[in-house]
Amino acid sequence: MTVDPTHPDLKSKNKDSSIIDATKFHFLGGADEVGNVGCLIEDDTTTRVLVDYGLAPTKPPRYPSPSPPVDNVILTHAHIDHIGMTPWLTGSYDSNLHGTKLTADVSEIMWSDTYKISDIEGYPLGWDRRDMEMALDSWIPHEFREWFEIGNWNCRLHRAGHIPGAAMIEILTPHKRILWTGDIDTRNSPNVQGAKPVKCDILCMEGTYGGRNHKPRREEEERFVKRILQVVSRGGIALVPAFASGRGQDVLRILHKNTPHLEVHYDGMGTRVTRHWMKNPQFIHEPKELESAFRWSRRVSGKSDRKKALNGDVIVTTSGMLDGGPAIWYLNRLRHNQANAILLTGYQAEGSGGRKLIEERHIEIFGKRIHIPLEYDKYDLSNHADHNSLIKFASECEPSDIILFHADPEASREISKSIPREIRVHCTTNNSPIIIPHDRE
């Protein structure tokens, strides 16, 4: 990745007319799209912060625009669409990375996996292992609700409810109080408690599920468990593709609680992520229950364990979108027995293996387009707040301005229509700054 020297934000830290008496938000990615997040925030105090710097793991990946020099980056959580390009920052600018300890601990796994996939698939990444090592040495971890200074601003992190360790960011400038939600869920889920509103002047809020509401979580979990039992009772194996950080651990908790008699195998990167979670119990809702569920599952650590899993009841494994990982190995073997079934528990991005399965009943396995005759089902176990929850959260924060991001244009429009009229709503686009004057009340 190269930086254009004419980039409008490549300036000295002196005041300039575009940001005097205003706070400026410049999205490098993640504005009118889901994922790929990166946003520069700055004002007339000469303070500048970059929030998140990810990539969208599509084929090919979508990257944010190059960032200008930045000393401090705050990372909300360790999902690739929020941290995937961060090593480029530390390699280029020696930036400090702020976040929770759990986000810092899990980042090594996520970056290593991103580097490996980039190498296998031949996509450019813009950073190498040396940059990653520098990034790992650049972390400055913070506790929830602990104030820390960046330039002329005071900042602190709040629980975001999305995954353990995920944080909202409260920024207190001399002029405005800003709340950046990151990815949030206001509901409690098996492993983390929900986000709570924070009073602010400017609310930067994700809008992934704008215009859409979730089914009641308990009902969806019950439907999921019932389907698992149906598949097992007819002699089949339930393959559950699950994201490594968040969904897989939730599924384990659900199965351990409701089907303790089943033989459940757990494979993929999620096993390593879970071990980091258990070393940071302060971020986990009922951490002993997570530990019990993890030890109850049969962790897969090699080829012999995978063969054993083919004689079990349930296989929980990455990749959550059937884009690779052990899930493809299992699917290639399970597809021959129509008693087996695939239970999708997460969002299936356009172009992903899971989306192709749904739309075409085919998937690419080891370079070949293969018909999959198995039954499949989808379950809404999302860890994002839905439309009604976002509107309620926004109203309770009582901002004068809301900036929507991490949402497609239609989702942003739906949220905008539901926000109280006294609140100014800004729908963002990448590389088009939003400037909020300080004299607004």
N, C-alpha and C positions, 0 to 999 in steps of 0.2 A: 504494500500500500504506500503510495506517495502522497505528499501534501502539496497542494497547489499554493504557491506563494501569494497568489492574488486572492485567496479565500478571504471573504469579508471579515472573518473573525481573527485573522492572523495580524493582530495589532499589539502594540505595547499595552501595558496595564494602565496607561493614563486614561483619564476620562475622555470620551468622545461624544459628539452631539447625539448619536443614536441611542445612548443609554443614560444620559444625564436625567436625573429625577425620574427614573423608571427602572423596573426590573425586566430583564430580557430573557426569553426562553427560546433557544435555538435547537430544534430537533434535528439530529444527524440521522436518525432512524426511529422507527416505532411510532410515528405520528399517526398517519392514516393507514396503518397496517398493524397486524398482530405480530408481536415479536420484534427482534432486530432493534432493540431499544437503545437510545443514547441521546441525552439532552444536556446542553450547556445552559447553565443559569448564571447570570452576572448582573451587577448593578453598578451604580456610580461610586461605590466604596473601593473599587479596584479588585473586589473579590470575585472569583470565578470558580465554579464547581461543575464537574461533569457527573451526571447521574446515569449509571449503567453504561455498558458498551458491549452489546451482544451481536449475535448474528442469527439469522433465521435458517434453521437446518433443513432447507428445501434442497431440491436437486435442479440446478446448482444452488448453493447457498446465496442468500441475500445479505449483503454487508452494509453497515452504516457508512455515511460519508466520513472521510478522514477528519479526525479531530485536530484542532489547533493545539498548541502547547497548553497543558493543564497540569497544575501541581497536585491537585486533589480530586479523587474520584470516589464517589459513594456508591457502593453496589448493594442493591436491595436484596438479592438472593442468588443462589448458585444454579440457576437454570441457564442453559447455553444462550438463549435469546436475550439474556441480560448481562452475561459476563464473557461471552465467547471471544470477543476481540480485545479484551483487557490486556493481555500480554503485549499486544502491539503498543499500547500506551506506555507501559513501564519500560519497554525496550527503546521507545523513541524519546520519551520525556522524563523517565525516572519518576513517574507519578506515584504518590502515596495512595493506597487503597484502603478505604474505610468500610466497615460492615460488621456484622456479628461474628463471633468466633466460629460458629457452626458454618456460616457461609465461607469463611476463610478455609476451614478444614476440608470442606467438600470440594472447593475449587480445584484442587490438584487433580482429583479424579475426573472432573468434568473437562478440564483443559487437556489432560492426557488423552482422553477418549476423543475429543475433537481433533487433536493433532493426528491421532492414529487414523481416524476416518478420512481426514483430508488427504493423508498420504495414500491410503488405499484407493480412494475414489479419484484422486488426481486433481482435486479442486485447490485453487490458490488460497492461502490462509493469511499471509502477511506477517506471521511471526513464527519463531522456531523454539526449540527446547530451551535455548539460552534465555530467550525472552520470558518463557514460562517460569524458569527458575528465578529470574529477577522479580516477576510478579509475586511469586510465593514469598519472597523476602520483603515485599513492599506492604504487607498487610498491617493495618493498625486496627485491631478489633475493639469493639465497644459493647457495653452492656445496654440492654433496653433502658430507656429513660435517663441515661447518663449523658449530661451535656459535654460537648467538646467543641473546640474553636477551630474554624477554618477562616483564615483572614479576619475580616471584620464581622463575621457571622458566628452565631452560636447554633449548634446542631444537636439533635438527639434522635435516637431510633425508637420506634414503637412496633409492637407485634403486628404483623400484617395478616396472619391467619392462613396464608397461602400454602406454605410448607414450614416445617420447623426451621427457625433461624431467619425466615423472611421478615423484612423490616419495611415499615413506612418511615419516611424521613421528615422530621420537623425542622425547618430552618427559620431562625429568628434573625432578620436583618434589621438595620437601624430604621427601616421604613415599613416592612411587611413581615407578617408571619406566613410562611409557606408550608403546606403539607403535600408531600409527594407520596402517593399511595403505593407505588410499585404494583405488583400483582396482589390483590387482596381477596379475602373471603371473610365475610362477617359472621358466617356460621361456624360452629364447632365441628371439627372433623375428627376421625379416630386419633390422629397424632398431634393436633394443634388446636388451640382455642382461637376463636374468631377475632378480627380486628375491631377496635372501638374508635368512634369518631374523635377527632381532635379539632378544637376551635381554631380557625385560621382565617386569613384574609384572601389568600390565593390557594385553591385546591387543585392540584394536578392529579387527575383521577383516571385510572385505567377504565376502559369501556368495552372489554372483550365481549361481554354478553349483553350489550345494549340492545333492547328490543326483544330479548328472550329471557324467559324465566325457567328455573330448574324445577324438576319434579321434587316433591319432598324427599329429603335425603334418606330418611329411615325407610320409606316405602321403596326407594330404588335399591337400597342395600338388601332389603328383604326379597325383592324380585331377583336380584343377582344370586343370592344364596339358594333360592328355590330352583333356579335354572341349573346351578352347579349340581344340586342333588339329583335333578332329573337326568342330567348327562351321566353321572356316575351310576345311577340305578339301572341304566340300560347297558352298562358295561363299557361306557366311553370314558375318555379323558378330556377334561376341560382345559384348553390352552388359554391363558389369560395374559396377553401382551400388556405390559405395564411400564410406565415411566420409572426410571431408576431412582429418582428423588421425589418422593411424594406419593404417587399412586400405588406403586408396588407395596410399600409399607402399609398403606391404608387397607389394601386388599388382604394382606396377611392378618391384620388385626380383625377384620370382618370375618374371615374364615376361621381363625382361632376361636373367636367368641361363639360363632354359630355352628360350626361343623368340626369340632375338635377330634372327631373319630376318623376324619378323612386323612389320606396321605398326601400332603401338599409339598411339592418340591419348589424351591426358590433358586432361580438362576440369574446370572447376568450381573451387570455393574451395581445393581441395587443392593447386593449383599455387602459390598464394600462401603457404600453410602450408609447403610444401616448401622454398621459398626461405628462410624463417626457419630451418627445420631446418638447411639447409646453411650458414647464417651462425653456427650454434652446433654445430660438429662434435664438441665434447666430449661431447655427449649422444647421439651416433649411433654405433651399432655399424658399423664399417667405413664411415666417411662417404664415402670416395672411391667406393665401390660405389653408394651412393645417388646421388651426383652423376652418375655414369656412366649410371645407369638413367634419371634425370630428363632428362638431355641427349639420351639416345637416344630417349625418347618424343617424340611430336609434340604440343607444348603448344598447346591451343586458346585463342585470345585474341579471337575475334570470330566474326561470322556466316559469313564466308567460310571460316574454319578449320573450322567445324562442318559445312559442306557437304562439305569435303574428307574429314572423318572418316567420312562415310557411304560412302566408297569404300575405307576401310581394312579392317583385320582385327579389331581389338579397340578398344573405347571404354571407358575407365575414367573414371568421372565421378560427381559428387554428383547427387542425394542418395542416401545408402546405403540408405534405406528407401523410395525412390521416392515421396517426399513433395513433390517439387518440384525446382527446379534444372534443369540441362541434361539430366539423365536422362529427364525427361518429354518434352522436345523430341525427343530421339533416339528414345525409345520410340514416339512418335506416328508417326514415319516408318519405323521398322524393323518395325512390327507387320504390315505388308502382305506381307512376305516370310518364309515359314515356314522358310526355311533359316537365318534368324537365331535367336539364343537369348539368354536372360537368365540370367546367373550371379550369384546372390545370395551375398555373402561375409560378411554380418553379421547380427546379430539384427534381426528384423522385429517391431517393437512392435505390440501390439494396436491396430487402427484405422489403421495405417500403410498406405501404398500397397502396399508389399511384402507385407504380411500379406493384404491384399485380393486381390492377384494369386494368392497361394498358395491361399487358401480359396475364392475366387469366380471366379477367372480374369477378373476385371474390375478396372479401375482408373480413377480419375477423372483425365481429361486436359482441362485448360482448361475445367473446369466441367461436363464431360459424362462420363457413365459409359460406358466403352469396353471392349468385349470384347478380350482379348489372346490370340490363338491361338498364340503362340510357346511353344516348349519353355522350361522354366526348371529350374534346378538350384540346390541349396543346398550351401554348402561351409563347414565349421567352421574358419574362420581366426581364431577369437576370440583376443583378447589379455587374457582373464581367466583366472585359475587355475581348474582344475576341482576337483571334490570331493576326490579323493585328494590332489591337490597342496595344497589348503587344509589338510587334516588333517595332512599331513606338516609343512607350514610352521608351523602352530599348535603342534604338539608340540615342534618344534625351538626355538621361541621361549621355551618353558618358563614360561608365565604362570601365575599363580594364578587369574586371572579372564579370561574372554573375553567381549567384547561383540560380538554379530553385528549387522551392518547391511547396507544395499544388497542386500537379499535379500527375496524373498517369504516368507510364513510357512512354507510347505512346505520351501523350501530351508534355512531356519534350523533346522527340526526335524530334517532329515536330517543336517546338520552336528552338531547337538547330540548325536545318537545315536552319532556316531563319535568324539567328543572323549574322551580319557582321563578316567575318572571323578574323578580327583583335581583336575581343573580345573573351576572353577565357570563355567557358561555362562549368559549373560544374553541372551535374545531380546528385542529392543527393539520399542517402538511409538512413533510420533511423539507428542511432547508429554507423555510419561510418563517422568520422570527416573529414571535408574539411579544409585543412590548406593552407592559401595563404601567401607566404613569403612577407616581407615588402620591399625587394629590387626590387620587380617588378615595372616596370614603365608603 
